[in-house]
Amino acid sequence: MVFGLIKRAARHIPAVAGHAVLIAGGATMALPFLWMLSTALQSRAQLYSIPPRWLPSPPQWANFTEVWFGINFFRYFLNSCFISAVVTTLSVILCAMAGFAFAKYTFPGKRPLFLYFICTLMVPYQVTLIPLFLVFRGMNLLDTYTALILPGLTSAFGIFMMRQFITDIPEDLLDSARIDGSGEAGLFTRVILPNIKPAASALAIFIFIGIWNDFMWPLIAINRDELKPIQAGLASFVQQHAASWHLVMAGATCALAPVIAVFLIFQRQFVSGIAFTGIKE
């Protein structure tokens, strides 16, 4: 009997060890976020206390009020919401249209053009900043919302992801829609879009997080304070207040909330979209 108990227990050792590793990894990744929240609730004097405090006593909730009303933080927040929503919506639609074309149509240069898009994934984002600046300066579009929206409307990764997912949609389904009298535009809106919701949701999360967290391009393209998104606004906040880290972390906590909310809302579609697109070569 004892041998049988030991044998049954041994079967669970790999699962227990795997869960232990996952818990340790999750706790390690959660530490920076917990430290950010802890710093956001401390006073300036508590920040430099030795040893460091994980639990502020008492919590300084007024830090959040000072961030929202002490600077132009609310305008930064609205700018990021507007820019991220517009770019995410338009980019998902454009990537889906391009992916549909690459997956279901035949046209001259299709394969080289698709390989060109894939090759652009190897170009570092920082390399494109100077050419983008020169182009937008020549078009007199610097210091405008357009400068923050246009560069994010195209995504080679998004086109690739949509193409991989749309390839799995049966041709018979499209032919049936054409027989019923649907045009190509109707085919895209009534057949393609409803069948790619998981992949579109996953792509939307990727794009939203990327645009929301973008710092370098807004810092280069925008000088007017009223047009700055939240990340560039936090940078100016550091300069104005001589690196008051408790206020910076309070602002960063507020900036993180919409990203977490978007992921929680679309997490099922995100996981299923990654799963479906990941198994297609």
Backbone as JSON, one array per atom type, in Angstrom:
{
  "sequence": "MVFGLIKRAARHIPAVAGHAVLIAGGATMALPFLWMLSTALQSRAQLYSIPPRWLPSPPQWANFTEVWFGINFFRYFLNSCFISAVVTTLSVILCAMAGFAFAKYTFPGKRPLFLYFICTLMVPYQVTLIPLFLVFRGMNLLDTYTALILPGLTSAFGIFMMRQFITDIPEDLLDSARIDGSGEAGLFTRVILPNIKPAASALAIFIFIGIWNDFMWPLIAINRDELKPIQAGLASFVQQHAASWHLVMAGATCALAPVIAVFLIFQRQFVSGIAFTGIKE",
  "N": [[0.83, -1.21, 0.0], [1.91, 1.23, 0.84], [3.9, 1.5, -1.07], [2.31, 1.8, -3.34], [1.07, 4.29, -2.78], [3.29, 5.95, -2.84], [4.01, 5.66, -5.51], [1.79, 6.74, -6.83], [1.97, 9.33, -5.92], [4.37, 10.08, -7.07], [3.69, 10.33, -9.71], [2.49, 12.81, -9.85], [4.49, 14.59, -9.48], [5.87, 15.89, -11.75], [3.79, 17.62, -12.65], [3.31, 19.2, -10.37], [5.84, 20.38, -10.06], [5.97, 21.8, -12.47], [3.84, 23.64, -12.12], [4.85, 25.0, -9.92], [7.09, 26.28, -11.0], [5.81, 27.96, -12.85], [4.3, 29.57, -11.1], [6.37, 30.81, -9.67], [7.62, 32.19, -11.76], [5.48, 33.89, -12.55], [5.15, 35.4, -10.2], [7.61, 36.71, -10.13], [7.44, 38.33, -12.42], [5.34, 39.91, -11.62], [6.33, 41.49, -9.6], [7.6, 44.06, -10.39], [5.27, 45.55, -11.07], [3.87, 45.56, -8.67], [5.68, 46.99, -7.13], [5.59, 49.43, -8.47], [2.94, 50.24, -7.91], [3.13, 50.38, -5.15], [5.04, 52.44, -4.85], [3.59, 54.52, -5.96], [1.81, 55.1, -3.96], [3.21, 56.21, -1.91], [4.76, 58.79, 0.08], [6.98, 61.57, -0.69], [9.1, 61.51, 1.14], [9.0, 58.89, 2.09], [9.88, 57.46, -0.09], [12.65, 57.3, -0.11], [13.36, 55.9, 2.09], [15.16, 53.71, 4.28], [15.16, 50.46, 5.42], [13.66, 49.84, 2.1], [10.12, 50.44, 1.69], [7.47, 48.23, 1.24], [4.8, 48.28, 1.84], [3.06, 51.07, 1.99], [2.57, 53.42, 4.6], [0.79, 55.92, 6.05], [-1.28, 55.07, 3.15], [-0.82, 57.2, 0.35], [-3.19, 58.47, -1.17], [-3.71, 60.87, -2.28], [-1.78, 61.37, -4.14], [-2.62, 60.46, -6.66], [-4.71, 62.22, -7.17], [-3.27, 64.6, -7.36], [-1.76, 64.1, -9.63], [-3.74, 63.9, -11.66], [-4.98, 66.41, -11.58], [-3.03, 68.27, -11.16], [-1.34, 68.63, -13.31], [-1.47, 68.6, -16.94], [-2.61, 66.08, -17.25], [-5.04, 64.77, -17.7], [-5.73, 65.59, -20.29], [-3.61, 64.45, -21.72], [-4.27, 61.77, -21.32], [-6.76, 61.57, -22.63], [-5.92, 62.16, -25.23], [-4.29, 59.9, -25.8], [-6.24, 57.89, -25.64], [-7.92, 58.58, -27.8], [-6.14, 58.52, -30.04], [-5.16, 55.87, -29.92], [-7.54, 54.39, -30.19], [-8.47, 55.15, -32.77], [-6.29, 54.42, -34.45], [-6.09, 51.68, -33.9], [-8.62, 50.66, -34.75], [-8.71, 51.39, -37.54], [-6.34, 50.23, -38.46], [-6.68, 47.46, -37.99], [-8.8, 46.94, -39.76], [-7.63, 47.63, -42.27], [-5.45, 45.86, -42.33], [-6.84, 43.45, -42.33], [-8.13, 43.62, -44.81], [-5.9, 43.65, -46.55], [-4.79, 41.17, -45.85], [-6.85, 39.49, -46.69], [-6.75, 39.89, -49.45], [-4.18, 38.82, -50.03], [-4.57, 36.2, -49.25], [-6.74, 35.09, -50.67], [-6.85, 35.93, -53.32], [-5.46, 36.08, -56.62], [-2.83, 37.72, -58.12], [-0.56, 39.66, -60.17], [2.78, 39.63, -59.02], [2.21, 38.93, -56.44], [3.42, 37.09, -54.57], [6.19, 38.1, -54.32], [5.56, 40.66, -53.3], [4.32, 40.05, -50.87], [6.44, 38.8, -49.55], [8.09, 40.99, -49.38], [6.69, 42.59, -47.51], [6.98, 40.9, -45.29], [9.73, 40.98, -44.96], [10.1, 43.57, -44.05], [9.63, 43.35, -41.37], [12.03, 42.83, -40.22], [13.31, 45.22, -40.01], [14.46, 47.52, -37.72], [12.43, 49.47, -35.54], [13.43, 51.94, -34.71], [15.05, 52.74, -36.79], [13.4, 53.79, -38.69], [12.56, 56.26, -37.78], [13.86, 58.75, -38.35], [13.57, 58.99, -41.26], [10.71, 59.06, -41.25], [10.26, 61.41, -39.81], [11.38, 63.32, -41.59], [9.71, 63.02, -43.82], [7.16, 63.72, -42.79], [7.7, 66.29, -41.96], [8.19, 67.52, -44.41], [5.62, 67.4, -45.44], [4.31, 69.12, -43.81], [3.03, 68.16, -41.49], [3.8, 67.74, -38.94], [3.36, 68.1, -35.4], [0.62, 67.55, -35.27], [-2.45, 65.64, -34.96], [-2.58, 63.9, -37.05], [0.04, 63.18, -37.62], [0.53, 61.41, -35.58], [-1.23, 59.37, -36.06], [-1.14, 58.35, -38.74], [1.38, 56.83, -39.17], [0.88, 54.42, -37.82], [-1.02, 52.99, -39.2], [-0.42, 50.96, -40.91], [0.75, 47.61, -40.82], [3.02, 45.16, -41.01], [3.2, 42.79, -39.6], [0.52, 42.55, -38.8], [-0.77, 42.21, -41.29], [0.37, 39.79, -42.1], [-0.59, 38.12, -40.03], [-3.4, 38.27, -40.37], [-3.6, 37.24, -42.94], [-2.73, 34.58, -42.55], [-4.8, 33.57, -40.97], [-7.12, 33.98, -42.55], [-6.6, 32.35, -44.68], [-7.41, 29.83, -43.86], [-10.14, 29.86, -44.11], [-12.76, 28.26, -45.75], [-12.85, 27.88, -49.32], [-15.22, 27.16, -50.49], [-17.16, 28.37, -48.93], [-16.88, 31.06, -49.6], [-17.45, 30.92, -52.34], [-20.1, 30.13, -52.23], [-21.27, 32.43, -51.16], [-20.79, 34.19, -53.26], [-22.37, 33.05, -55.25], [-24.85, 33.54, -54.18], [-25.09, 36.15, -54.79], [-23.45, 38.05, -53.63], [-21.2, 40.76, -53.64], [-17.66, 41.58, -53.89], [-16.99, 43.39, -51.89], [-19.13, 43.01, -50.11], [-18.62, 40.36, -49.56], [-16.33, 40.56, -48.05], [-17.2, 42.05, -45.78], [-19.44, 40.58, -44.83], [-18.75, 37.9, -44.71], [-15.93, 37.38, -44.36], [-15.03, 39.14, -42.22], [-16.79, 38.43, -39.98], [-15.79, 35.85, -39.52], [-13.2, 36.09, -38.66], [-12.97, 37.1, -36.15], [-11.64, 36.22, -33.69], [-8.84, 36.38, -34.41], [-8.73, 39.05, -35.24], [-9.34, 40.35, -32.85], [-7.12, 39.62, -31.27], [-5.08, 40.85, -32.76], [-5.92, 43.5, -32.52], [-5.45, 43.98, -29.81], [-2.65, 43.79, -29.7], [-1.94, 45.98, -31.37], [-3.19, 48.13, -30.06], [-1.85, 48.16, -27.56], [0.75, 48.65, -28.46], [0.53, 51.23, -29.68], [-0.46, 52.72, -27.54], [1.67, 52.61, -25.73], [3.69, 53.81, -27.12], [6.5, 55.86, -27.33], [8.81, 57.1, -28.45], [8.26, 58.11, -31.13], [6.04, 60.02, -30.76], [7.44, 61.79, -29.09], [9.28, 62.87, -30.85], [7.69, 63.9, -32.94], [5.8, 65.65, -31.87], [5.39, 68.79, -30.37], [3.68, 70.58, -29.16], [2.01, 70.89, -26.1], [-0.67, 70.24, -25.66], [-1.23, 68.26, -27.48], [0.13, 65.99, -26.84], [0.48, 62.48, -26.26], [-0.06, 60.08, -23.58], [2.35, 58.84, -22.74], [4.46, 60.5, -23.65], [3.64, 62.74, -22.3], [4.05, 62.01, -19.61], [6.81, 61.99, -19.59], [7.47, 64.71, -19.87], [6.37, 65.5, -17.51], [8.13, 64.46, -15.62], [10.34, 66.11, -16.02], [9.34, 68.63, -15.31], [8.72, 68.39, -12.58], [11.0, 67.63, -11.29], [11.66, 64.87, -11.2], [9.73, 63.54, -9.44], [9.13, 60.72, -8.16], [7.07, 59.31, -6.94], [4.8, 60.57, -7.91], [5.15, 60.18, -10.63], [4.94, 57.39, -10.79], [2.32, 57.11, -9.96], [1.02, 58.29, -12.12], [1.87, 56.46, -14.11], [0.59, 54.16, -13.23], [-2.1, 54.85, -13.63], [-1.97, 55.06, -16.39], [-1.58, 52.45, -17.08], [-3.95, 51.17, -16.57], [-6.05, 51.26, -18.69], [-4.9, 49.5, -20.6], [-4.81, 47.03, -19.26], [-7.56, 46.72, -18.9], [-8.51, 46.48, -21.56], [-7.25, 44.09, -22.32], [-8.43, 42.27, -20.49], [-11.07, 42.35, -21.31], [-10.98, 41.32, -23.9], [-9.68, 38.88, -23.67], [-10.35, 36.17, -24.12], [-10.84, 36.02, -26.9], [-8.34, 36.83, -27.68], [-6.59, 34.74, -26.83], [-7.66, 32.54, -28.27], [-7.33, 33.5, -30.86], [-4.51, 33.72, -31.09], [-3.89, 31.03, -30.81], [-5.09, 29.83, -33.08], [-3.87, 31.16, -35.24], [-1.25, 30.52, -34.78], [-0.81, 27.85, -35.44], [-0.67, 27.6, -38.11], [1.33, 27.28, -40.89]],
  "CA": [[0.0, 0.0, 0.0], [2.8, 2.39, 0.9], [4.54, 1.62, -2.38], [1.32, 2.35, -4.26], [0.91, 5.71, -2.51], [4.49, 6.64, -3.34], [3.97, 5.63, -6.97], [0.79, 7.71, -7.27], [2.5, 10.67, -5.64], [5.44, 10.37, -8.04], [3.07, 10.74, -10.98], [2.1, 14.21, -9.79], [5.66, 15.45, -9.29], [6.08, 16.82, -12.87], [2.76, 18.66, -12.68], [3.56, 20.11, -9.25], [7.05, 21.14, -10.38], [5.61, 22.76, -13.52], [3.05, 24.72, -11.53], [5.74, 25.79, -9.05], [7.89, 27.15, -11.88], [4.92, 29.0, -13.37], [3.97, 30.5, -10.01], [7.57, 31.6, -9.41], [7.77, 33.13, -12.88], [4.44, 34.9, -12.47], [5.45, 36.3, -9.08], [8.75, 37.54, -10.53], [6.98, 39.36, -13.35], [4.4, 40.81, -10.94], [7.03, 42.35, -8.65], [7.71, 45.46, -10.81], [3.97, 46.21, -11.01], [3.57, 45.79, -7.25], [6.55, 48.07, -6.68], [5.05, 50.65, -9.05], [1.76, 50.62, -7.13], [3.59, 50.77, -3.82], [5.67, 53.76, -4.96], [2.54, 55.51, -6.25], [1.06, 55.38, -2.73], [4.13, 56.7, -0.88], [5.13, 60.2, 0.06], [8.36, 61.77, -1.16], [10.03, 61.09, 2.19], [9.0, 57.43, 2.19], [10.55, 56.87, -1.24], [14.08, 57.12, 0.13], [13.56, 55.29, 3.4], [15.97, 52.49, 4.34], [14.96, 49.69, 4.17], [12.49, 50.27, 1.31], [8.81, 50.01, 2.17], [6.54, 47.65, 0.28], [3.45, 48.67, 2.23], [3.09, 52.46, 2.46], [1.73, 53.66, 5.78], [-0.49, 55.55, 5.42], [-1.27, 55.24, 1.68], [-0.99, 58.59, -0.1], [-4.1, 58.49, -2.31], [-3.7, 62.21, -2.86], [-0.84, 61.39, -5.28], [-3.4, 60.3, -7.89], [-5.42, 63.48, -7.38], [-2.29, 65.6, -7.8], [-1.39, 63.8, -11.01], [-4.85, 64.19, -12.57], [-5.39, 67.81, -11.59], [-1.89, 69.16, -11.01], [-0.78, 68.89, -14.64], [-2.43, 68.39, -18.02], [-2.63, 64.63, -17.41], [-6.32, 64.34, -18.27], [-5.64, 65.82, -21.74], [-2.73, 63.4, -22.24], [-5.03, 60.53, -21.29], [-7.74, 61.62, -23.72], [-5.19, 62.05, -26.5], [-3.91, 58.51, -26.01], [-7.46, 57.11, -25.92], [-8.37, 58.9, -29.16], [-5.16, 58.04, -31.03], [-5.12, 54.4, -29.88], [-8.8, 53.86, -30.73], [-8.52, 55.37, -34.22], [-5.27, 53.62, -35.11], [-6.43, 50.26, -33.75], [-9.76, 50.34, -35.61], [-8.35, 51.48, -38.95], [-5.26, 49.28, -38.77], [-7.25, 46.11, -38.06], [-9.57, 46.84, -41.0], [-6.71, 47.64, -43.41], [-4.69, 44.6, -42.32], [-7.76, 42.39, -42.74], [-8.33, 43.74, -46.26], [-4.68, 43.19, -47.21], [-4.68, 39.73, -45.63], [-7.85, 38.87, -47.56], [-6.22, 39.91, -50.82], [-3.06, 37.89, -50.15], [-4.99, 34.83, -48.98], [-7.8, 34.55, -51.52], [-6.81, 36.45, -54.68], [-4.23, 35.89, -57.39], [-2.51, 38.92, -58.9], [0.87, 39.7, -60.48], [3.67, 40.1, -57.97], [1.65, 38.65, -55.12], [4.41, 36.48, -53.67], [7.27, 39.04, -53.95], [5.04, 41.74, -52.46], [4.11, 39.53, -49.52], [7.77, 38.62, -48.97], [8.57, 42.34, -49.04], [6.08, 42.95, -46.24], [7.59, 40.09, -44.23], [11.1, 41.46, -44.75], [10.08, 44.82, -43.27], [9.61, 43.02, -39.95], [13.41, 42.79, -39.74], [13.82, 46.58, -39.9], [14.17, 48.06, -36.39], [11.53, 50.62, -35.51], [14.18, 53.18, -34.54], [15.65, 53.13, -38.06], [12.4, 54.51, -39.5], [12.13, 57.51, -37.16], [14.36, 59.91, -39.08], [12.8, 59.14, -42.51], [9.34, 59.48, -40.95], [10.3, 62.83, -39.44], [11.62, 64.13, -42.79], [8.51, 62.96, -44.65], [6.07, 64.49, -42.18], [8.08, 67.71, -41.99], [7.96, 67.98, -45.77], [4.18, 67.51, -45.65], [3.78, 70.06, -42.81], [2.09, 67.42, -40.65], [4.29, 67.65, -37.57], [2.52, 68.77, -34.4], [-0.8, 67.3, -35.56], [-2.9, 64.28, -34.68], [-2.31, 63.08, -38.23], [1.39, 62.64, -37.49], [0.5, 60.31, -34.62], [-2.14, 58.32, -36.51], [-0.78, 57.74, -40.02], [2.42, 55.77, -39.17], [0.43, 53.16, -37.24], [-2.12, 52.39, -39.96], [0.05, 49.77, -41.63], [1.47, 46.68, -39.96], [3.39, 43.93, -41.71], [2.8, 41.68, -38.73], [-0.93, 42.43, -38.87], [-1.12, 41.63, -42.59], [0.75, 38.37, -42.03], [-1.49, 37.42, -39.11], [-4.71, 38.16, -41.01], [-3.48, 36.33, -44.09], [-2.67, 33.21, -42.04], [-6.12, 33.17, -40.48], [-8.1, 33.97, -43.64], [-6.28, 31.2, -45.53], [-8.15, 28.67, -43.38], [-11.57, 29.96, -44.43], [-12.97, 27.43, -46.96], [-13.22, 28.55, -50.57], [-16.63, 26.86, -50.76], [-17.97, 29.37, -48.24], [-16.83, 32.27, -50.41], [-18.16, 30.66, -53.58], [-21.54, 30.14, -51.93], [-21.69, 33.83, -51.03], [-20.81, 34.79, -54.6], [-23.55, 32.51, -55.94], [-26.01, 34.24, -53.61], [-25.12, 37.51, -55.3], [-22.62, 38.97, -52.85], [-20.02, 41.32, -54.28], [-16.42, 41.38, -53.14], [-17.06, 44.18, -50.66], [-20.03, 42.28, -49.23], [-17.93, 39.14, -49.17], [-15.4, 40.91, -46.97], [-17.9, 42.5, -44.58], [-20.42, 39.63, -44.32], [-18.2, 36.55, -44.57], [-14.57, 37.38, -43.83], [-14.92, 39.78, -40.91], [-17.36, 37.63, -38.88], [-15.04, 34.61, -39.29], [-11.84, 36.36, -38.18], [-13.06, 37.87, -34.9], [-10.55, 35.93, -32.74], [-7.56, 36.94, -34.87], [-8.84, 40.51, -35.23], [-9.26, 40.78, -31.45], [-5.73, 39.49, -30.86], [-4.32, 41.91, -33.43], [-6.33, 44.78, -31.94], [-4.76, 44.13, -28.53], [-1.25, 44.08, -30.01], [-1.83, 47.33, -31.9], [-3.57, 49.08, -29.02], [-0.76, 48.26, -26.59], [1.88, 49.29, -29.11], [0.27, 52.66, -29.85], [-0.61, 53.33, -26.21], [2.98, 52.69, -25.07], [4.68, 54.43, -27.99], [7.11, 57.04, -26.71], [9.82, 57.76, -29.26], [7.73, 58.9, -32.23], [5.38, 61.24, -30.26], [8.43, 62.72, -28.56], [9.91, 63.53, -31.99], [6.74, 64.55, -33.84], [4.89, 66.56, -31.2], [5.95, 69.77, -29.45], [2.59, 71.22, -28.41], [1.65, 70.11, -24.92], [-2.06, 69.77, -25.72], [-1.34, 67.13, -28.41], [0.96, 64.87, -26.41], [-0.15, 61.31, -25.64], [0.23, 59.93, -22.15], [3.75, 58.5, -22.46], [5.24, 61.73, -23.81], [3.23, 63.64, -21.22], [4.74, 61.6, -18.39], [8.22, 62.4, -19.71], [7.53, 66.13, -19.53], [6.04, 65.58, -16.09], [9.37, 64.21, -14.87], [11.18, 67.29, -16.12], [8.73, 69.75, -14.6], [8.66, 68.18, -11.15], [12.29, 67.15, -10.82], [11.61, 63.42, -10.96], [8.96, 63.12, -8.26], [8.82, 59.37, -8.62], [5.78, 58.87, -6.45], [3.78, 61.09, -8.83], [5.36, 59.51, -11.91], [4.38, 56.04, -10.68], [0.87, 57.26, -9.92], [0.6, 58.47, -13.51], [2.08, 55.21, -14.84], [-0.48, 53.24, -12.82], [-3.31, 55.26, -14.37], [-1.76, 54.77, -17.81], [-1.63, 51.0, -17.27], [-5.32, 50.67, -16.37], [-6.77, 50.93, -19.93], [-4.3, 48.33, -21.25], [-5.31, 45.85, -18.55], [-8.99, 46.59, -19.17], [-8.68, 45.97, -22.92], [-6.88, 42.68, -22.34], [-9.42, 41.48, -19.76], [-12.3, 42.28, -22.1], [-10.8, 40.52, -25.12], [-8.69, 37.84, -23.44], [-10.74, 34.91, -24.75], [-10.57, 36.14, -28.33], [-6.89, 36.94, -27.83], [-6.0, 33.41, -26.7], [-8.08, 31.71, -29.4], [-6.72, 34.04, -32.08], [-3.1, 33.31, -31.12], [-3.84, 29.58, -31.01], [-5.43, 29.48, -34.47], [-2.87, 31.68, -36.18], [0.04, 29.94, -34.49], [-0.62, 26.49, -35.94], [-0.63, 27.62, -39.57], [2.67, 27.61, -41.39]],
  "C": [[0.86, 1.27, 0.0], [3.48, 2.61, -0.44], [3.58, 2.22, -3.41], [1.1, 3.83, -4.06], [2.09, 6.51, -3.04], [4.46, 6.73, -4.86], [2.96, 6.65, -7.5], [1.28, 9.14, -7.04], [3.56, 11.06, -6.65], [4.87, 10.81, -9.38], [2.75, 12.23, -11.01], [3.29, 15.16, -9.66], [5.91, 16.37, -10.48], [5.06, 17.95, -12.92], [2.99, 19.67, -11.57], [4.78, 20.99, -9.52], [6.76, 22.19, -11.45], [4.82, 23.93, -12.98], [3.91, 25.61, -10.62], [6.58, 26.76, -9.87], [7.04, 28.29, -12.43], [4.57, 30.03, -12.31], [5.17, 31.4, -9.7], [7.8, 32.63, -10.51], [6.74, 34.24, -12.84], [4.69, 35.89, -11.35], [6.6, 37.24, -9.43], [8.32, 38.67, -11.46], [6.02, 40.34, -12.69], [5.1, 41.8, -10.02], [7.17, 43.8, -9.12], [6.38, 46.22, -10.74], [3.57, 46.5, -9.57], [4.42, 46.92, -6.7], [6.07, 49.41, -7.23], [3.86, 51.15, -8.24], [2.16, 51.07, -5.73], [4.21, 52.16, -3.83], [4.63, 54.84, -5.2], [1.78, 55.93, -5.0], [1.94, 55.87, -1.59], [4.32, 58.21, -1.0], [6.57, 60.33, -0.43], [9.37, 61.29, -0.12], [10.13, 59.58, 2.29], [9.75, 56.76, 1.04], [11.99, 56.49, -0.93], [14.36, 56.53, 1.5], [14.37, 54.0, 3.27], [15.58, 51.71, 5.58], [13.73, 50.15, 3.41], [11.2, 49.69, 1.85], [7.99, 49.43, 1.03], [5.1, 48.07, 0.56], [3.49, 50.08, 2.78], [2.12, 52.65, 3.63], [1.87, 55.13, 6.2], [-0.41, 55.73, 3.91], [-1.6, 56.68, 1.29], [-1.87, 58.62, -1.36], [-4.14, 59.85, -2.99], [-2.72, 62.32, -4.03], [-1.59, 61.3, -6.6], [-4.17, 61.58, -8.2], [-4.48, 64.55, -7.91], [-1.88, 65.37, -9.25], [-2.49, 64.23, -11.98], [-5.13, 65.68, -12.69], [-4.22, 68.78, -11.46], [-1.22, 69.51, -12.33], [-1.86, 68.62, -15.67], [-2.63, 66.9, -18.3], [-3.92, 64.14, -18.06], [-6.33, 64.53, -19.79], [-4.73, 64.78, -22.38], [-3.49, 62.08, -22.35], [-6.05, 60.48, -22.42], [-7.07, 61.5, -25.08], [-4.81, 60.61, -26.8], [-5.12, 57.64, -26.33], [-7.92, 57.33, -27.36], [-7.43, 58.3, -30.2], [-5.17, 56.52, -31.08], [-6.38, 53.79, -30.48], [-8.86, 53.99, -32.24], [-7.53, 54.47, -34.93], [-5.62, 52.13, -35.05], [-7.56, 49.87, -34.7], [-9.36, 50.32, -37.09], [-7.29, 50.45, -39.34], [-5.78, 47.86, -38.89], [-8.01, 45.93, -39.37], [-8.64, 46.76, -42.22], [-5.89, 46.35, -43.47], [-5.57, 43.43, -42.75], [-7.99, 42.44, -44.25], [-7.11, 43.24, -47.02], [-4.51, 41.68, -47.05], [-5.66, 38.95, -46.49], [-7.34, 38.79, -49.0], [-5.1, 38.89, -50.99], [-3.49, 36.43, -49.99], [-5.89, 34.25, -50.06], [-7.78, 35.06, -52.97], [-5.45, 36.12, -55.32], [-4.01, 37.13, -58.25], [-1.01, 38.95, -59.14], [1.69, 40.28, -59.32], [3.19, 39.8, -56.57], [2.7, 38.1, -54.16], [5.56, 37.42, -53.34], [6.78, 40.17, -53.04], [4.83, 41.27, -51.03], [5.45, 39.3, -48.82], [8.39, 39.96, -48.6], [8.0, 42.79, -47.7], [6.72, 42.19, -45.08], [9.0, 40.59, -43.93], [11.14, 42.76, -43.94], [10.02, 44.56, -41.77], [11.02, 42.99, -39.36], [14.01, 44.18, -39.57], [13.48, 47.13, -38.52], [13.33, 49.33, -36.48], [12.31, 51.93, -35.45], [14.79, 53.68, -35.85], [14.69, 53.98, -38.89], [12.07, 55.9, -38.96], [12.59, 58.74, -37.92], [13.68, 60.06, -40.44], [11.36, 59.59, -42.27], [9.3, 60.97, -40.61], [10.47, 63.71, -40.67], [10.39, 64.16, -43.69], [7.41, 63.83, -44.08], [6.41, 65.97, -42.1], [7.86, 68.28, -43.37], [6.49, 68.16, -46.1], [3.5, 68.46, -44.67], [2.74, 69.39, -41.9], [2.62, 67.21, -39.24], [3.41, 68.48, -36.65], [1.04, 68.69, -34.75], [-1.15, 65.88, -35.13], [-2.59, 63.35, -35.84], [-0.93, 62.44, -38.15], [1.45, 61.46, -36.53], [-0.33, 59.13, -35.1], [-1.62, 57.61, -37.74], [0.28, 56.63, -39.91], [1.94, 54.43, -38.63], [-0.63, 52.44, -38.04], [-1.7, 51.16, -40.74], [0.88, 48.91, -40.68], [1.75, 45.41, -40.73], [3.01, 42.7, -40.89], [1.29, 41.45, -38.78], [-1.39, 41.81, -40.18], [-0.8, 40.14, -42.61], [-0.23, 37.58, -41.16], [-2.87, 37.23, -39.74], [-4.68, 37.19, -42.19], [-3.47, 34.88, -43.63], [-4.04, 32.72, -41.59], [-7.13, 33.03, -41.62], [-7.85, 32.8, -44.58], [-7.09, 29.97, -45.14], [-9.64, 28.72, -43.67], [-11.82, 29.2, -45.73], [-13.38, 28.27, -48.17], [-14.7, 28.32, -50.9], [-17.55, 27.88, -50.1], [-18.01, 30.67, -49.04], [-17.59, 32.09, -51.72], [-19.67, 30.66, -53.36], [-22.07, 31.56, -51.8], [-21.74, 34.52, -52.38], [-22.03, 34.31, -55.39], [-24.82, 33.2, -55.46], [-26.06, 35.7, -54.01], [-24.28, 38.51, -54.54], [-21.45, 39.46, -53.67], [-18.8, 41.12, -53.41], [-16.41, 42.17, -51.85], [-17.99, 43.5, -49.65], [-19.42, 40.99, -48.73], [-17.0, 39.42, -47.98], [-16.15, 41.25, -45.68], [-18.81, 41.43, -43.97], [-19.86, 38.23, -44.08], [-16.84, 36.57, -43.87], [-14.52, 37.94, -42.41], [-15.57, 38.97, -39.79], [-16.56, 36.37, -38.55], [-13.63, 34.84, -38.77], [-11.86, 37.15, -36.87], [-11.96, 37.52, -33.91], [-9.22, 36.55, -33.15], [-7.59, 38.46, -34.85], [-8.74, 41.05, -33.8], [-7.82, 40.71, -30.94], [-4.88, 40.59, -31.48], [-4.66, 43.27, -32.85], [-5.62, 45.03, -30.62], [-3.29, 44.48, -28.76], [-1.08, 45.54, -30.46], [-2.13, 48.36, -30.83], [-2.44, 49.27, -28.01], [0.44, 48.97, -27.19], [1.71, 50.79, -29.26], [0.19, 53.35, -28.5], [0.75, 53.55, -25.54], [4.04, 53.38, -25.92], [5.19, 55.73, -27.36], [8.0, 57.82, -27.68], [9.22, 58.65, -30.33], [6.93, 60.13, -31.75], [6.37, 62.26, -29.71], [9.11, 63.5, -29.68], [8.92, 64.39, -32.76], [5.91, 65.65, -33.19], [5.65, 67.48, -30.24], [4.87, 70.43, -28.59], [2.11, 70.33, -27.28], [0.25, 69.52, -25.03], [-2.26, 68.61, -26.67], [-0.6, 65.89, -27.93], [0.12, 63.71, -25.88], [0.43, 61.09, -24.25], [1.69, 59.63, -21.87], [4.66, 59.71, -22.6], [4.89, 62.73, -22.72], [3.91, 63.3, -19.91], [6.21, 62.01, -18.41], [8.37, 63.87, -19.37], [7.21, 66.36, -18.06], [7.28, 65.37, -15.23], [10.24, 65.45, -14.89], [10.63, 68.45, -15.3], [8.85, 69.6, -13.09], [9.92, 67.53, -10.59], [12.23, 65.7, -10.36], [10.96, 63.09, -9.61], [8.4, 61.74, -8.55], [7.49, 58.86, -8.1], [4.65, 59.36, -7.35], [3.92, 60.44, -10.21], [4.74, 58.11, -11.88], [2.86, 56.08, -10.57], [0.32, 57.46, -11.34], [0.77, 57.21, -14.33], [1.02, 54.18, -14.48], [-1.78, 53.57, -13.54], [-3.18, 54.92, -15.85], [-1.87, 53.28, -18.09], [-3.06, 50.47, -17.24], [-6.05, 50.37, -17.68], [-6.21, 49.7, -20.65], [-4.8, 47.04, -20.6], [-6.78, 45.63, -18.85], [-9.24, 46.01, -20.55], [-8.33, 44.48, -22.99], [-7.92, 41.82, -21.64], [-10.7, 41.32, -20.57], [-12.16, 41.31, -23.26], [-9.88, 39.32, -24.91], [-9.07, 36.51, -24.09], [-10.45, 34.93, -26.25], [-9.07, 36.21, -28.59], [-6.24, 35.56, -27.81], [-6.38, 32.53, -27.88], [-7.47, 32.2, -30.7], [-5.27, 33.65, -32.21], [-2.99, 31.82, -31.39], [-4.08, 29.21, -32.46], [-4.36, 29.96, -35.44], [-1.51, 31.04, -35.96], [0.27, 28.58, -35.08], [-0.52, 26.46, -37.45], [0.74, 28.04, -40.03], [2.56, 28.55, -42.6]]
}
